[in-house]
Amino acid sequence: MGWYKCDMSELAGYPPQPNVRPARRVYSRKYRVWARVLLWTPIAITVVGVILGLGLFAAADADPTHSSSALGYLGLVVWGGLAVLSPVLLGSFIAGLVMVIRARN
């Protein structure tokens, strides 16, 4: 004779509970907006910084005078700022990505 498996509800005389999935969590509109902001802001800042740096390098290279060398240094400052801000930008991107995935599921 094998062991009989039963719930406490069967012992108490209640009918067995149906196998129902738990309700899906609903995220607010504010949460979804912040998810998109945290996802797309670092992408936009990075793209603008790279294009600005390349534009400043091109402008400095196009003019052979000495007064345009400041533009090249400004391009280096822009790229240095991106390098310094990269952990913050990456953290914001990852947080936004996780929030967007949670809101979709």
LINTATA-V411153 format. One record per backbone hydrogen bond with DSSP energy under -0.5 kcal/mol. NH is the residue of the N-H (numbers start at 1). CO is the residue of the C=O. Records with the same first field share a line. If there is no record, write none. Layout:
NH = CO ; CO
This chain:
5 = 3
6 = 4
11 = 7
12 = 8
13 = 10
14 = 9
20 = 18
27 = 25
32 = 28
33 = 29
34 = 30
35 = 31
36 = 32
37 = 33
38 = 34
39 = 35
40 = 36
41 = 37
43 = 39
44 = 40
45 = 41
46 = 42
47 = 43
48 = 44
49 = 45
50 = 46
51 = 47
52 = 48
53 = 49
54 = 50
55 = 51
56 = 52
57 = 53
58 = 54
59 = 55
60 = 56
61 = 57
62 = 58
63 = 59
64 = 62
68 = 65
69 = 66
70 = 67
71 = 68
72 = 68
73 = 69
74 = 70
75 = 71
76 = 72
77 = 73
78 = 74
79 = 75
80 = 76
81 = 77
82 = 78
83 = 79
84 = 80
85 = 81
86 = 82
89 = 85
90 = 86
91 = 87
92 = 88
93 = 89
94 = 90
95 = 91
96 = 92
97 = 93
98 = 94
99 = 95
100 = 96
101 = 97
102 = 98
103 = 99
104 = 100
105 = 101
